[in-house]
């Protein structure tokens, strides 16, 4: 047994490398999406293994005290002070957290809103929550309509009203069309359809007839065959559909078709949905990038 002890110690040390050893909190009186998105972008600059906790709807002093206890407990457990990103509009709630928590507090409002108040010469409205009065917002309703539209036109399941699409994504099955369509709908209110390119299209060596009247709205997604095979094997293991040979054939045929048809396209292999969507908007709907 004594001979195993050194190996056991080495094994535990290796495990510790992969275990998060510091906690990051994203605290908001709304959904916490803004705090997490902005904080996440900053943290992406560091190769650190962090445990992330989002605490939304911290909009009362009582909830603020509960938040302080949770932050301080995490610090005691980690033996390292937590990092706390906040987007709190209520000064009283923020004071409880700033005075009571033992973490490194990064208040986005004091960092950005207060200097902007001085520069613009006006006070911010300190509106709590990103989606306040969403039921009365035309922008919010347009996003809901776009999501419903994108769900109805997912994977080519409906040809009806394709002309109303803002964007139509094409590509082989499992190349990232559905998540990208939904992201465009949720974030930008775009009616994004997606349409799979299938073996019958490759045999004809032509686009599906339903897409031809809308060619200016088409944008292609492709993917490395090796990655495509991995994704498809998760869904249909050891099938022809998932075989590397078939994936290579489909990707090659799809890319050739997009080149012949003059369709702009990109590879999703190493890109996030955010990067894919930004590229699509830049190419097809640049006005959506201005607001």
N, C-alpha and C positions, 0 to 999 in steps of 0.2 A: 504493500500500500504506500510505503514511503517513496517508492520509485515513481509513483503516479503523481505525487504532489506538485512537482515543478510543471508538468504538462497542464495540470488543472489550473495552476496559477496563470500560466501563459494564456490558456483559453479564456479565463475571466478577463484578463487584460484586453484581449482582442474584442470581447463583447462590449467592454466599456467604451471602446472607440466608436461603436455604432449607436450607443445609447445616448439620447439627448441629455445634456447635463446642465442646461439652462432653459428657463421658461420665458416665453415672450407672450405678453397679453395685448390684445387689441380691444380697447374699452371704448364704448360709444353709447350715446343716448338714443341712437337709431339702430340700424341693422348691423353696424360694424363693418360693412363692406368697404367703405371708404378707408377706414383706418387700416384694415387688413390688406387692401390692395396697395395703398401707399407704403405702409410699413413693410409689406412683403417685397416691394420693388427695391427698397433700401437694403433689406437683409440679403437680397439676392447677390449683392456685391461681396458678400462674405461667405467663405466656405466653413460654415458653422452648423453643427447638428443641434437644432433647437426644437423644443417642444412648444407648439403654438396653441394658444387658447383665445377664442373670440368670446367676449362678454358683451352682448348687445343689450339695448334697452335699460341701461343704467341711468335712469332719469329721476331718481329721488335720492335724498340724503341717506335713507335707510339702505337702499341698494348700493350706494357708494360705500357705506361701512362694510357691507357684506363683501364687496369687491376688494376692499383693503385687506380684509382677513384672508381672502383667497390668495391674493398676491403675496402677502407676507408668509403664509403657510408654504407656498411654492418655493420662496426664497430660502426658508429654513430647511426644507427637504433637499433642495439642490445644493445648499451651502454656497450659493452664488446669487447675487441680487438679480431679480427679474428685470426684464426690459418691458416697459409699458408705453405703448402708443395709444394716444387718446384723441378723440374728436368730440369733446364734450362742450356743448354750448352753454350749459347752466353753470355759472361761476361758483355757486354754492356747492354743487355736486363735485366740481373739479377741485375745490379747496379741500374737501374731505379726503380725496384721493391723494392730492399732492402733499398734504400735511401728514397723512397717516401711512402711506405705503413706503416700504423700504426698497423700492425698485428704482431703476433709472427711468424717469418720466420724460417722454417726448410728446409734448402737447402741440398738435398740429395747428390748432387755432391761434395760440400765442405766437407760433413761429411764422405763420403765413397771414392769418386774418388781420391781426393787429397792425403789422406793417402796411398792409393794403388799405386799412381804414385811414391811416395817416397819409398815404400816397394819393388815394382817391378823394380824400376830404369828406368822407361820409362814413357813418357807422354801419356795420353789418347788421342784418336782422337777427343773427344768432338763432336761425331756425333750427329746431331740433329734428333730426331725422332726415334722411335723404328723400323719403317718399311721402313727406307730409302732404295732406290733401290730395292723395293720388287719385281718389275717385272723381275729383273735379279737373284733373289734368288731362288735356288733350294728348300730350306727349305720352303719358302713361297708357291711355286707352289705345293709342296707335301701336304701342309695343304689344299689348295684349292681342290686338287684331292680327299683328304680324306673326306672333307666336302661333295662333290658331291656324293662320294661313300656311305657315311653314310645316306644321304637323299634318295638315290635310294634303300637302304636296310633298311629303317625304318619300324618298325612294321611288319616285315616278308613279305613286299609287293613284294620282288623279291628273288628267290632262285638262280638266275644267279650269277655265280662267287663268291659264298659264300667262296670258298677256298681261295680267296684273302683277306678275312677279317683278320685283326690282332687280333680282339676281337669280340666275339658274345655274346651280353647280352641277357639273358632269364629271364622271370618273368611274373607275371600276368599283365594285362592291368592297366596302370596308376601307376606303381611302380617306375617310374623314368628312364626308359630305354632310351627314346628319348633324353632328355636333357643331360644325361650322355654320350651318343654316340656322340652327336654334340660337347660337351666339349672336349672329347678325340680327336676328329678330328681337332678342331680349335686350341687347345693348343699344341697337341703333334703330329699331322699329322698321327694319327692312323686311319686305315680304320675299323671303328667300326660299325658292324651290330647289329640290335636288333630284337628279335623274341618273340612274345607273347605266353605264355602258355594258352591254351583255354580249355573249358569243354571237347571237343573231346579228347584232350590229356589226361585229367584226367580219362576219361572213359576207355581209352586204358591202362592207367597207364604206359605210356612210352613216351619218348621224341618224338617230331615230326621227321619223317624219314629224312627230309632234314638236320637235325642237327647232326645226328649220326656220319657221317664221320669226323666231325670237333669238337669232344667232348673236345679235349685238349684246344680249343680256347674259350670254353664256360665259362661264369661267370654269376652267378645268382643274381638277385635283388629281395628282398622281402620287406614287409612293414607290419606294424601292421594293422589288419583288421579295427579297428576303424578309423584310419587315412585314409585308402583306401576308406572307405565308405564316408567320408567327401569329398574327392577329386572327387569321382565318382558322388556324388550328385550335385556337381557344374556343371557337364556336363549333367547328365541325372537324374534330381530330381525324387524321389519317384519311381524309377524303380527297377526291380529285380536285374539288373546289379549292382546297387548302394546299395542294402540292406545290412545291417550288417551281416545277416545270410549267404548271398551268398558270401560276401567278406571273411568271416571266412572260409567258405568251400574252396574257391579258394586258399587262402593263405596256408591253411593246406595241400591241395593236391599238390600245387606247391613245398612247402618245402619238403614234403615227396618224391616227384619225384627227386628233386635235391640231396637229401641224398642218394637215391637208385642209382643214376647215378654217384655219386662221384663228383658232381659239387661244386666248391667253391662258396660261396654266402655270402651276408651280407644284413642287414636290412637298408633301406634308411630312416626310419621314422624320425630320429633325426640328420641325417648327411647331410652336404652340398654336392653339386656336386663335389667340389674340394676334399673333404675327400673321397667320393666314388671313384673318379677317381684315387686318389693316392693309395688307397687300391688295386684297380684292377691292376694298373701298377706294384705294389710291388709283386702281386701274379703271374701275367701272363707275364708281359713284364718289368722286373726290369732294363733291359738295357736302357729303355726310361727315367729312372730317372737319368742317367749319361749323361752329355753333355759337 
